[in-house]
Amino acid sequence: MDFVAQLTLFVLAIFLGVELITKVPPTLHTPLMSGSNAISGITIVGALIAAGSDSSMLINVLGFIAVVLATINVIGGFMVTNRMLAMFKRK
């Protein structure tokens, strides 16, 4: 029963994330990307805890995948923010 609850939570989180991201207008996407880096940092910490736990192999694999995806998100967010800030520098 615990697995079913975790799987349901995981699917709901995916659905909610897709719905939230698709509703953000393009003009707000870059400033929100900067704020989401902090959230992704928290996600990385939780994913590291899950990946390094002595739980089942499935939880370790899902934790590893979460670490990889959150790291990509943080790096991409910093790259987009850096590019946005470079547009406002004087030449």
HELIX and SHEET records of a PDB file:
HELIX    1   1 ASP A    2  THR A   22  1                                  21    
HELIX    2   2 PRO A   26  ALA A   51  1                                  26    
HELIX    3   3 MET A   57  ALA A   86  1                                  30    
END                                                                             
